[in-house]
Amino acid sequence: MGKWMRNAIRRQKQFYIQQLAQSGAAEDQEQLEHWTIEELRREYERFRPIWTMKGGQFHERKSARAGETHH
């Protein structure tokens, strides 16, 4: 794999880790370092802010890996 591709993958992985950590979807950033990009992407898509039509309330989501409820 070329240097450019490795850097692109590393940046994408760091983006997902940062977003998941900021959203509270994962407490341990070190644990996320061991996840694949596909696992990170799936979790990121699950926990992006999703709004209801009434009053901008978040839907409650539960992490498949952590078993925790997130808002």
mmCIF file of the N, C-alpha and C atoms, coordinates in Angstrom:
data_MODEL
# 
_entry.id   MODEL 
# 
loop_
_atom_site.group_PDB 
_atom_site.id 
_atom_site.type_symbol 
_atom_site.label_atom_id 
_atom_site.label_alt_id 
_atom_site.label_comp_id 
_atom_site.label_asym_id 
_atom_site.label_entity_id 
_atom_site.label_seq_id 
_atom_site.pdbx_PDB_ins_code 
_atom_site.Cartn_x 
_atom_site.Cartn_y 
_atom_site.Cartn_z 
_atom_site.occupancy 
_atom_site.B_iso_or_equiv 
_atom_site.pdbx_formal_charge 
_atom_site.auth_seq_id 
_atom_site.auth_comp_id 
_atom_site.auth_asym_id 
_atom_site.auth_atom_id 
_atom_site.pdbx_PDB_model_num 
ATOM 1   N N  . MET A 1 1  ? 0.864   -1.170 0.000  1.00 0.00 ? 1  MET A N  1 
ATOM 2   C CA . MET A 1 1  ? 0.000   0.000  0.000  1.00 0.00 ? 1  MET A CA 1 
ATOM 3   C C  . MET A 1 1  ? 0.907   1.228  0.000  1.00 0.00 ? 1  MET A C  1 
ATOM 4   N N  . GLY A 1 2  ? 0.563   2.198  -0.813 1.00 0.00 ? 2  GLY A N  1 
ATOM 5   C CA . GLY A 1 2  ? 1.373   3.396  -0.917 1.00 0.00 ? 2  GLY A CA 1 
ATOM 6   C C  . GLY A 1 2  ? 1.247   4.308  0.297  1.00 0.00 ? 2  GLY A C  1 
ATOM 7   N N  . LYS A 1 3  ? 2.222   5.189  0.406  1.00 0.00 ? 3  LYS A N  1 
ATOM 8   C CA . LYS A 1 3  ? 2.256   6.123  1.535  1.00 0.00 ? 3  LYS A CA 1 
ATOM 9   C C  . LYS A 1 3  ? 1.013   7.010  1.560  1.00 0.00 ? 3  LYS A C  1 
ATOM 10  N N  . TRP A 1 4  ? 0.574   7.485  0.394  1.00 0.00 ? 4  TRP A N  1 
ATOM 11  C CA . TRP A 1 4  ? -0.602  8.354  0.318  1.00 0.00 ? 4  TRP A CA 1 
ATOM 12  C C  . TRP A 1 4  ? -1.839  7.626  0.852  1.00 0.00 ? 4  TRP A C  1 
ATOM 13  N N  . MET A 1 5  ? -2.003  6.361  0.446  1.00 0.00 ? 5  MET A N  1 
ATOM 14  C CA . MET A 1 5  ? -3.171  5.581  0.876  1.00 0.00 ? 5  MET A CA 1 
ATOM 15  C C  . MET A 1 5  ? -3.129  5.325  2.383  1.00 0.00 ? 5  MET A C  1 
ATOM 16  N N  . ARG A 1 6  ? -1.968  4.982  2.915  1.00 0.00 ? 6  ARG A N  1 
ATOM 17  C CA . ARG A 1 6  ? -1.845  4.767  4.367  1.00 0.00 ? 6  ARG A CA 1 
ATOM 18  C C  . ARG A 1 6  ? -2.226  6.023  5.138  1.00 0.00 ? 6  ARG A C  1 
ATOM 19  N N  . ASN A 1 7  ? -1.756  7.179  4.662  1.00 0.00 ? 7  ASN A N  1 
ATOM 20  C CA . ASN A 1 7  ? -2.084  8.445  5.327  1.00 0.00 ? 7  ASN A CA 1 
ATOM 21  C C  . ASN A 1 7  ? -3.575  8.743  5.252  1.00 0.00 ? 7  ASN A C  1 
ATOM 22  N N  . ALA A 1 8  ? -4.187  8.476  4.109  1.00 0.00 ? 8  ALA A N  1 
ATOM 23  C CA . ALA A 1 8  ? -5.625  8.719  3.952  1.00 0.00 ? 8  ALA A CA 1 
ATOM 24  C C  . ALA A 1 8  ? -6.428  7.836  4.908  1.00 0.00 ? 8  ALA A C  1 
ATOM 25  N N  . ILE A 1 9  ? -6.042  6.585  5.015  1.00 0.00 ? 9  ILE A N  1 
ATOM 26  C CA . ILE A 1 9  ? -6.742  5.660  5.914  1.00 0.00 ? 9  ILE A CA 1 
ATOM 27  C C  . ILE A 1 9  ? -6.544  6.074  7.363  1.00 0.00 ? 9  ILE A C  1 
ATOM 28  N N  . ARG A 1 10 ? -5.322  6.461  7.715  1.00 0.00 ? 10 ARG A N  1 
ATOM 29  C CA . ARG A 1 10 ? -5.042  6.905  9.086  1.00 0.00 ? 10 ARG A CA 1 
ATOM 30  C C  . ARG A 1 10 ? -5.871  8.138  9.438  1.00 0.00 ? 10 ARG A C  1 
ATOM 31  N N  . ARG A 1 11 ? -5.969  9.099  8.509  1.00 0.00 ? 11 ARG A N  1 
ATOM 32  C CA . ARG A 1 11 ? -6.764  10.313 8.759  1.00 0.00 ? 11 ARG A CA 1 
ATOM 33  C C  . ARG A 1 11 ? -8.248  9.982  8.902  1.00 0.00 ? 11 ARG A C  1 
ATOM 34  N N  . GLN A 1 12 ? -8.740  9.081  8.069  1.00 0.00 ? 12 GLN A N  1 
ATOM 35  C CA . GLN A 1 12 ? -10.151 8.694  8.155  1.00 0.00 ? 12 GLN A CA 1 
ATOM 36  C C  . GLN A 1 12 ? -10.436 8.013  9.495  1.00 0.00 ? 12 GLN A C  1 
ATOM 37  N N  . LYS A 1 13 ? -9.554  7.134  9.911  1.00 0.00 ? 13 LYS A N  1 
ATOM 38  C CA . LYS A 1 13 ? -9.726  6.434  11.184 1.00 0.00 ? 13 LYS A CA 1 
ATOM 39  C C  . LYS A 1 13 ? -9.709  7.427  12.344 1.00 0.00 ? 13 LYS A C  1 
ATOM 40  N N  . GLN A 1 14 ? -8.784  8.379  12.322 1.00 0.00 ? 14 GLN A N  1 
ATOM 41  C CA . GLN A 1 14 ? -8.711  9.388  13.380 1.00 0.00 ? 14 GLN A CA 1 
ATOM 42  C C  . GLN A 1 14 ? -9.969  10.255 13.409 1.00 0.00 ? 14 GLN A C  1 
ATOM 43  N N  . PHE A 1 15 ? -10.520 10.574 12.235 1.00 0.00 ? 15 PHE A N  1 
ATOM 44  C CA . PHE A 1 15 ? -11.760 11.344 12.175 1.00 0.00 ? 15 PHE A CA 1 
ATOM 45  C C  . PHE A 1 15 ? -12.880 10.598 12.893 1.00 0.00 ? 15 PHE A C  1 
ATOM 46  N N  . TYR A 1 16 ? -13.067 9.319  12.566 1.00 0.00 ? 16 TYR A N  1 
ATOM 47  C CA . TYR A 1 16 ? -14.124 8.530  13.197 1.00 0.00 ? 16 TYR A CA 1 
ATOM 48  C C  . TYR A 1 16 ? -13.911 8.416  14.705 1.00 0.00 ? 16 TYR A C  1 
ATOM 49  N N  . ILE A 1 17 ? -12.686 8.172  15.128 1.00 0.00 ? 17 ILE A N  1 
ATOM 50  C CA . ILE A 1 17 ? -12.387 8.054  16.556 1.00 0.00 ? 17 ILE A CA 1 
ATOM 51  C C  . ILE A 1 17 ? -12.700 9.357  17.272 1.00 0.00 ? 17 ILE A C  1 
ATOM 52  N N  . GLN A 1 18 ? -12.278 10.465 16.697 1.00 0.00 ? 18 GLN A N  1 
ATOM 53  C CA . GLN A 1 18 ? -12.526 11.774 17.310 1.00 0.00 ? 18 GLN A CA 1 
ATOM 54  C C  . GLN A 1 18 ? -14.024 12.051 17.415 1.00 0.00 ? 18 GLN A C  1 
ATOM 55  N N  . GLN A 1 19 ? -14.768 11.778 16.366 1.00 0.00 ? 19 GLN A N  1 
ATOM 56  C CA . GLN A 1 19 ? -16.206 12.029 16.373 1.00 0.00 ? 19 GLN A CA 1 
ATOM 57  C C  . GLN A 1 19 ? -16.919 11.144 17.392 1.00 0.00 ? 19 GLN A C  1 
ATOM 58  N N  . LEU A 1 20 ? -16.552 9.878  17.469 1.00 0.00 ? 20 LEU A N  1 
ATOM 59  C CA . LEU A 1 20 ? -17.180 8.972  18.435 1.00 0.00 ? 20 LEU A CA 1 
ATOM 60  C C  . LEU A 1 20 ? -16.853 9.375  19.866 1.00 0.00 ? 20 LEU A C  1 
ATOM 61  N N  . ALA A 1 21 ? -15.633 9.789  20.105 1.00 0.00 ? 21 ALA A N  1 
ATOM 62  C CA . ALA A 1 21 ? -15.242 10.219 21.451 1.00 0.00 ? 21 ALA A CA 1 
ATOM 63  C C  . ALA A 1 21 ? -15.988 11.489 21.849 1.00 0.00 ? 21 ALA A C  1 
ATOM 64  N N  . GLN A 1 22 ? -16.112 12.440 20.937 1.00 0.00 ? 22 GLN A N  1 
ATOM 65  C CA . GLN A 1 22 ? -16.806 13.693 21.238 1.00 0.00 ? 22 GLN A CA 1 
ATOM 66  C C  . GLN A 1 22 ? -18.295 13.482 21.463 1.00 0.00 ? 22 GLN A C  1 
ATOM 67  N N  . SER A 1 23 ? -18.874 12.522 20.758 1.00 0.00 ? 23 SER A N  1 
ATOM 68  C CA . SER A 1 23 ? -20.313 12.286 20.893 1.00 0.00 ? 23 SER A CA 1 
ATOM 69  C C  . SER A 1 23 ? -20.646 11.473 22.136 1.00 0.00 ? 23 SER A C  1 
ATOM 70  N N  . GLY A 1 24 ? -19.630 10.901 22.777 1.00 0.00 ? 24 GLY A N  1 
ATOM 71  C CA . GLY A 1 24 ? -19.873 10.083 23.956 1.00 0.00 ? 24 GLY A CA 1 
ATOM 72  C C  . GLY A 1 24 ? -20.218 8.647  23.625 1.00 0.00 ? 24 GLY A C  1 
ATOM 73  N N  . ALA A 1 25 ? -20.098 8.258  22.369 1.00 0.00 ? 25 ALA A N  1 
ATOM 74  C CA . ALA A 1 25 ? -20.423 6.894  21.961 1.00 0.00 ? 25 ALA A CA 1 
ATOM 75  C C  . ALA A 1 25 ? -19.406 5.890  22.490 1.00 0.00 ? 25 ALA A C  1 
ATOM 76  N N  . ALA A 1 26 ? -18.231 6.375  22.849 1.00 0.00 ? 26 ALA A N  1 
ATOM 77  C CA . ALA A 1 26 ? -17.198 5.499  23.409 1.00 0.00 ? 26 ALA A CA 1 
ATOM 78  C C  . ALA A 1 26 ? -16.409 6.282  24.440 1.00 0.00 ? 26 ALA A C  1 
ATOM 79  N N  . GLU A 1 27 ? -16.156 5.662  25.564 1.00 0.00 ? 27 GLU A N  1 
ATOM 80  C CA . GLU A 1 27 ? -15.423 6.331  26.632 1.00 0.00 ? 27 GLU A CA 1 
ATOM 81  C C  . GLU A 1 27 ? -13.912 6.191  26.467 1.00 0.00 ? 27 GLU A C  1 
ATOM 82  N N  . ASP A 1 28 ? -13.461 5.083  25.909 1.00 0.00 ? 28 ASP A N  1 
ATOM 83  C CA . ASP A 1 28 ? -12.037 4.786  25.833 1.00 0.00 ? 28 ASP A CA 1 
ATOM 84  C C  . ASP A 1 28 ? -11.537 4.924  24.401 1.00 0.00 ? 28 ASP A C  1 
ATOM 85  N N  . GLN A 1 29 ? -10.817 6.013  24.125 1.00 0.00 ? 29 GLN A N  1 
ATOM 86  C CA . GLN A 1 29 ? -10.294 6.238  22.784 1.00 0.00 ? 29 GLN A CA 1 
ATOM 87  C C  . GLN A 1 29 ? -9.270  5.182  22.397 1.00 0.00 ? 29 GLN A C  1 
ATOM 88  N N  . GLU A 1 30 ? -8.517  4.681  23.354 1.00 0.00 ? 30 GLU A N  1 
ATOM 89  C CA . GLU A 1 30 ? -7.521  3.647  23.052 1.00 0.00 ? 30 GLU A CA 1 
ATOM 90  C C  . GLU A 1 30 ? -8.188  2.384  22.527 1.00 0.00 ? 30 GLU A C  1 
ATOM 91  N N  . GLN A 1 31 ? -9.350  2.062  23.064 1.00 0.00 ? 31 GLN A N  1 
ATOM 92  C CA . GLN A 1 31 ? -10.080 0.888  22.595 1.00 0.00 ? 31 GLN A CA 1 
ATOM 93  C C  . GLN A 1 31 ? -10.468 1.069  21.129 1.00 0.00 ? 31 GLN A C  1 
ATOM 94  N N  . LEU A 1 32 ? -10.866 2.269  20.756 1.00 0.00 ? 32 LEU A N  1 
ATOM 95  C CA . LEU A 1 32 ? -11.265 2.529  19.376 1.00 0.00 ? 32 LEU A CA 1 
ATOM 96  C C  . LEU A 1 32 ? -10.106 2.379  18.400 1.00 0.00 ? 32 LEU A C  1 
ATOM 97  N N  . GLU A 1 33 ? -8.892  2.591  18.860 1.00 0.00 ? 33 GLU A N  1 
ATOM 98  C CA . GLU A 1 33 ? -7.714  2.451  17.994 1.00 0.00 ? 33 GLU A CA 1 
ATOM 99  C C  . GLU A 1 33 ? -7.602  1.029  17.440 1.00 0.00 ? 33 GLU A C  1 
ATOM 100 N N  . HIS A 1 34 ? -8.152  0.051  18.148 1.00 0.00 ? 34 HIS A N  1 
ATOM 101 C CA . HIS A 1 34 ? -8.060  -1.348 17.731 1.00 0.00 ? 34 HIS A CA 1 
ATOM 102 C C  . HIS A 1 34 ? -9.196  -1.761 16.800 1.00 0.00 ? 34 HIS A C  1 
ATOM 103 N N  . TRP A 1 35 ? -10.187 -0.904 16.612 1.00 0.00 ? 35 TRP A N  1 
ATOM 104 C CA . TRP A 1 35 ? -11.305 -1.212 15.730 1.00 0.00 ? 35 TRP A CA 1 
ATOM 105 C C  . TRP A 1 35 ? -10.883 -1.011 14.283 1.00 0.00 ? 35 TRP A C  1 
ATOM 106 N N  . THR A 1 36 ? -11.538 -1.730 13.380 1.00 0.00 ? 36 THR A N  1 
ATOM 107 C CA . THR A 1 36 ? -11.293 -1.529 11.949 1.00 0.00 ? 36 THR A CA 1 
ATOM 108 C C  . THR A 1 36 ? -12.022 -0.268 11.495 1.00 0.00 ? 36 THR A C  1 
ATOM 109 N N  . ILE A 1 37 ? -11.648 0.224  10.329 1.00 0.00 ? 37 ILE A N  1 
ATOM 110 C CA . ILE A 1 37 ? -12.329 1.405  9.791  1.00 0.00 ? 37 ILE A CA 1 
ATOM 111 C C  . ILE A 1 37 ? -13.809 1.105  9.577  1.00 0.00 ? 37 ILE A C  1 
ATOM 112 N N  . GLU A 1 38 ? -14.124 -0.090 9.132  1.00 0.00 ? 38 GLU A N  1 
ATOM 113 C CA . GLU A 1 38 ? -15.524 -0.457 8.907  1.00 0.00 ? 38 GLU A CA 1 
ATOM 114 C C  . GLU A 1 38 ? -16.318 -0.421 10.213 1.00 0.00 ? 38 GLU A C  1 
ATOM 115 N N  . GLU A 1 39 ? -15.752 -0.936 11.302 1.00 0.00 ? 39 GLU A N  1 
ATOM 116 C CA . GLU A 1 39 ? -16.427 -0.889 12.603 1.00 0.00 ? 39 GLU A CA 1 
ATOM 117 C C  . GLU A 1 39 ? -16.618 0.556  13.058 1.00 0.00 ? 39 GLU A C  1 
ATOM 118 N N  . LEU A 1 40 ? -15.591 1.366  12.891 1.00 0.00 ? 40 LEU A N  1 
ATOM 119 C CA . LEU A 1 40 ? -15.682 2.781  13.276 1.00 0.00 ? 40 LEU A CA 1 
ATOM 120 C C  . LEU A 1 40 ? -16.746 3.499  12.458 1.00 0.00 ? 40 LEU A C  1 
ATOM 121 N N  . ARG A 1 41 ? -16.773 3.235  11.156 1.00 0.00 ? 41 ARG A N  1 
ATOM 122 C CA . ARG A 1 41 ? -17.753 3.888  10.281 1.00 0.00 ? 41 ARG A CA 1 
ATOM 123 C C  . ARG A 1 41 ? -19.176 3.515  10.685 1.00 0.00 ? 41 ARG A C  1 
ATOM 124 N N  . ARG A 1 42 ? -19.402 2.234  10.978 1.00 0.00 ? 42 ARG A N  1 
ATOM 125 C CA . ARG A 1 42 ? -20.748 1.796  11.393 1.00 0.00 ? 42 ARG A CA 1 
ATOM 126 C C  . ARG A 1 42 ? -21.186 2.482  12.679 1.00 0.00 ? 42 ARG A C  1 
ATOM 127 N N  . GLU A 1 43 ? -20.290 2.529  13.663 1.00 0.00 ? 43 GLU A N  1 
ATOM 128 C CA . GLU A 1 43 ? -20.627 3.198  14.922 1.00 0.00 ? 43 GLU A CA 1 
ATOM 129 C C  . GLU A 1 43 ? -20.862 4.685  14.701 1.00 0.00 ? 43 GLU A C  1 
ATOM 130 N N  . TYR A 1 44 ? -20.047 5.313  13.879 1.00 0.00 ? 44 TYR A N  1 
ATOM 131 C CA . TYR A 1 44 ? -20.206 6.732  13.574 1.00 0.00 ? 44 TYR A CA 1 
ATOM 132 C C  . TYR A 1 44 ? -21.580 6.986  12.952 1.00 0.00 ? 44 TYR A C  1 
ATOM 133 N N  . GLU A 1 45 ? -21.972 6.164  12.002 1.00 0.00 ? 45 GLU A N  1 
ATOM 134 C CA . GLU A 1 45 ? -23.271 6.331  11.352 1.00 0.00 ? 45 GLU A CA 1 
ATOM 135 C C  . GLU A 1 45 ? -24.420 6.104  12.321 1.00 0.00 ? 45 GLU A C  1 
ATOM 136 N N  . ARG A 1 46 ? -24.236 5.226  13.296 1.00 0.00 ? 46 ARG A N  1 
ATOM 137 C CA . ARG A 1 46 ? -25.293 4.988  14.287 1.00 0.00 ? 46 ARG A CA 1 
ATOM 138 C C  . ARG A 1 46 ? -25.476 6.164  15.227 1.00 0.00 ? 46 ARG A C  1 
ATOM 139 N N  . PHE A 1 47 ? -24.410 6.873  15.546 1.00 0.00 ? 47 PHE A N  1 
ATOM 140 C CA . PHE A 1 47 ? -24.462 7.886  16.590 1.00 0.00 ? 47 PHE A CA 1 
ATOM 141 C C  . PHE A 1 47 ? -24.391 9.318  16.101 1.00 0.00 ? 47 PHE A C  1 
ATOM 142 N N  . ARG A 1 48 ? -24.448 9.533  14.795 1.00 0.00 ? 48 ARG A N  1 
ATOM 143 C CA . ARG A 1 48 ? -24.567 10.913 14.326 1.00 0.00 ? 48 ARG A CA 1 
ATOM 144 C C  . ARG A 1 48 ? -25.871 11.450 14.884 1.00 0.00 ? 48 ARG A C  1 
ATOM 145 N N  . PRO A 1 49 ? -25.927 12.738 15.184 1.00 0.00 ? 49 PRO A N  1 
ATOM 146 C CA . PRO A 1 49 ? -27.174 13.287 15.741 1.00 0.00 ? 49 PRO A CA 1 
ATOM 147 C C  . PRO A 1 49 ? -28.362 13.030 14.816 1.00 0.00 ? 49 PRO A C  1 
ATOM 148 N N  . ILE A 1 50 ? -29.357 12.377 15.361 1.00 0.00 ? 50 ILE A N  1 
ATOM 149 C CA . ILE A 1 50 ? -30.587 12.114 14.620 1.00 0.00 ? 50 ILE A CA 1 
ATOM 150 C C  . ILE A 1 50 ? -31.714 12.806 15.371 1.00 0.00 ? 50 ILE A C  1 
ATOM 151 N N  . TRP A 1 51 ? -32.413 13.669 14.687 1.00 0.00 ? 51 TRP A N  1 
ATOM 152 C CA . TRP A 1 51 ? -33.435 14.501 15.314 1.00 0.00 ? 51 TRP A CA 1 
ATOM 153 C C  . TRP A 1 51 ? -34.831 14.002 14.973 1.00 0.00 ? 51 TRP A C  1 
ATOM 154 N N  . THR A 1 52 ? -35.729 14.097 15.948 1.00 0.00 ? 52 THR A N  1 
ATOM 155 C CA . THR A 1 52 ? -37.131 13.808 15.687 1.00 0.00 ? 52 THR A CA 1 
ATOM 156 C C  . THR A 1 52 ? -37.767 15.036 15.066 1.00 0.00 ? 52 THR A C  1 
ATOM 157 N N  . MET A 1 53 ? -38.965 14.904 14.613 1.00 0.00 ? 53 MET A N  1 
ATOM 158 C CA . MET A 1 53 ? -39.679 16.030 14.017 1.00 0.00 ? 53 MET A CA 1 
ATOM 159 C C  . MET A 1 53 ? -40.204 16.979 15.084 1.00 0.00 ? 53 MET A C  1 
ATOM 160 N N  . LYS A 1 54 ? -40.303 16.522 16.332 1.00 0.00 ? 54 LYS A N  1 
ATOM 161 C CA . LYS A 1 54 ? -40.879 17.352 17.387 1.00 0.00 ? 54 LYS A CA 1 
ATOM 162 C C  . LYS A 1 54 ? -39.792 17.928 18.276 1.00 0.00 ? 54 LYS A C  1 
ATOM 163 N N  . GLY A 1 55 ? -39.597 19.199 18.222 1.00 0.00 ? 55 GLY A N  1 
ATOM 164 C CA . GLY A 1 55 ? -38.759 19.901 19.176 1.00 0.00 ? 55 GLY A CA 1 
ATOM 165 C C  . GLY A 1 55 ? -37.278 19.593 19.147 1.00 0.00 ? 55 GLY A C  1 
ATOM 166 N N  . GLY A 1 56 ? -36.791 18.922 18.124 1.00 0.00 ? 56 GLY A N  1 
ATOM 167 C CA . GLY A 1 56 ? -35.367 18.666 18.015 1.00 0.00 ? 56 GLY A CA 1 
ATOM 168 C C  . GLY A 1 56 ? -34.798 17.763 19.086 1.00 0.00 ? 56 GLY A C  1 
ATOM 169 N N  . GLN A 1 57 ? -35.552 16.782 19.545 1.00 0.00 ? 57 GLN A N  1 
ATOM 170 C CA . GLN A 1 57 ? -35.050 15.848 20.549 1.00 0.00 ? 57 GLN A CA 1 
ATOM 171 C C  . GLN A 1 57 ? -34.280 14.725 19.860 1.00 0.00 ? 57 GLN A C  1 
ATOM 172 N N  . PHE A 1 58 ? -33.222 14.259 20.503 1.00 0.00 ? 58 PHE A N  1 
ATOM 173 C CA . PHE A 1 58 ? -32.455 13.148 19.965 1.00 0.00 ? 58 PHE A CA 1 
ATOM 174 C C  . PHE A 1 58 ? -33.211 11.842 20.147 1.00 0.00 ? 58 PHE A C  1 
ATOM 175 N N  . HIS A 1 59 ? -33.074 10.949 19.161 1.00 0.00 ? 59 HIS A N  1 
ATOM 176 C CA . HIS A 1 59 ? -33.522 9.574  19.352 1.00 0.00 ? 59 HIS A CA 1 
ATOM 177 C C  . HIS A 1 59 ? -32.510 8.899  20.249 1.00 0.00 ? 59 HIS A C  1 
ATOM 178 N N  . GLU A 1 60 ? -32.951 7.975  21.064 1.00 0.00 ? 60 GLU A N  1 
ATOM 179 C CA . GLU A 1 60 ? -32.026 7.226  21.905 1.00 0.00 ? 60 GLU A CA 1 
ATOM 180 C C  . GLU A 1 60 ? -31.474 6.070  21.082 1.00 0.00 ? 60 GLU A C  1 
ATOM 181 N N  . ARG A 1 61 ? -30.171 5.869  21.152 1.00 0.00 ? 61 ARG A N  1 
ATOM 182 C CA . ARG A 1 61 ? -29.529 4.779  20.428 1.00 0.00 ? 61 ARG A CA 1 
ATOM 183 C C  . ARG A 1 61 ? -28.745 3.928  21.408 1.00 0.00 ? 61 ARG A C  1 
ATOM 184 N N  . LYS A 1 62 ? -28.606 2.668  21.096 1.00 0.00 ? 62 LYS A N  1 
ATOM 185 C CA . LYS A 1 62 ? -27.836 1.759  21.943 1.00 0.00 ? 62 LYS A CA 1 
ATOM 186 C C  . LYS A 1 62 ? -26.698 1.166  21.110 1.00 0.00 ? 62 LYS A C  1 
ATOM 187 N N  . SER A 1 63 ? -25.510 1.202  21.664 1.00 0.00 ? 63 SER A N  1 
ATOM 188 C CA . SER A 1 63 ? -24.338 0.676  20.985 1.00 0.00 ? 63 SER A CA 1 
ATOM 189 C C  . SER A 1 63 ? -24.361 -0.845 21.003 1.00 0.00 ? 63 SER A C  1 
ATOM 190 N N  . ALA A 1 64 ? -24.139 -1.450 19.854 1.00 0.00 ? 64 ALA A N  1 
ATOM 191 C CA . ALA A 1 64 ? -24.106 -2.906 19.771 1.00 0.00 ? 64 ALA A CA 1 
ATOM 192 C C  . ALA A 1 64 ? -22.879 -3.475 20.464 1.00 0.00 ? 64 ALA A C  1 
ATOM 193 N N  . ARG A 1 65 ? -21.768 -2.751 20.395 1.00 0.00 ? 65 ARG A N  1 
ATOM 194 C CA . ARG A 1 65 ? -20.532 -3.265 20.992 1.00 0.00 ? 65 ARG A CA 1 
ATOM 195 C C  . ARG A 1 65 ? -20.452 -2.956 22.477 1.00 0.00 ? 65 ARG A C  1 
ATOM 196 N N  . ALA A 1 66 ? -20.855 -1.775 22.864 1.00 0.00 ? 66 ALA A N  1 
ATOM 197 C CA . ALA A 1 66 ? -20.701 -1.374 24.262 1.00 0.00 ? 66 ALA A CA 1 
ATOM 198 C C  . ALA A 1 66 ? -21.939 -1.677 25.092 1.00 0.00 ? 66 ALA A C  1 
ATOM 199 N N  . GLY A 1 67 ? -23.097 -1.852 24.440 1.00 0.00 ? 67 GLY A N  1 
ATOM 200 C CA . GLY A 1 67 ? -24.323 -2.126 25.169 1.00 0.00 ? 67 GLY A CA 1 
ATOM 201 C C  . GLY A 1 67 ? -24.797 -0.959 25.998 1.00 0.00 ? 67 GLY A C  1 
ATOM 202 N N  . GLU A 1 68 ? -24.382 0.245  25.622 1.00 0.00 ? 68 GLU A N  1 
ATOM 203 C CA . GLU A 1 68 ? -24.749 1.433  26.382 1.00 0.00 ? 68 GLU A CA 1 
ATOM 204 C C  . GLU A 1 68 ? -25.762 2.262  25.609 1.00 0.00 ? 68 GLU A C  1 
ATOM 205 N N  . THR A 1 69 ? -26.596 2.964  26.344 1.00 0.00 ? 69 THR A N  1 
ATOM 206 C CA . THR A 1 69 ? -27.563 3.851  25.723 1.00 0.00 ? 69 THR A CA 1 
ATOM 207 C C  . THR A 1 69 ? -26.932 5.214  25.525 1.00 0.00 ? 69 THR A C  1 
ATOM 208 N N  . HIS A 1 70 ? -27.143 5.785  24.340 1.00 0.00 ? 70 HIS A N  1 
ATOM 209 C CA . HIS A 1 70 ? -26.593 7.097  24.018 1.00 0.00 ? 70 HIS A CA 1 
ATOM 210 C C  . HIS A 1 70 ? -27.689 7.990  23.486 1.00 0.00 ? 70 HIS A C  1 
ATOM 211 N N  . HIS A 1 71 ? -27.554 9.285  23.727 1.00 0.00 ? 71 HIS A N  1 
ATOM 212 C CA . HIS A 1 71 ? -28.534 10.254 23.240 1.00 0.00 ? 71 HIS A CA 1 
ATOM 213 C C  . HIS A 1 71 ? -27.908 11.105 22.184 1.00 0.00 ? 71 HIS A C  1 
# 
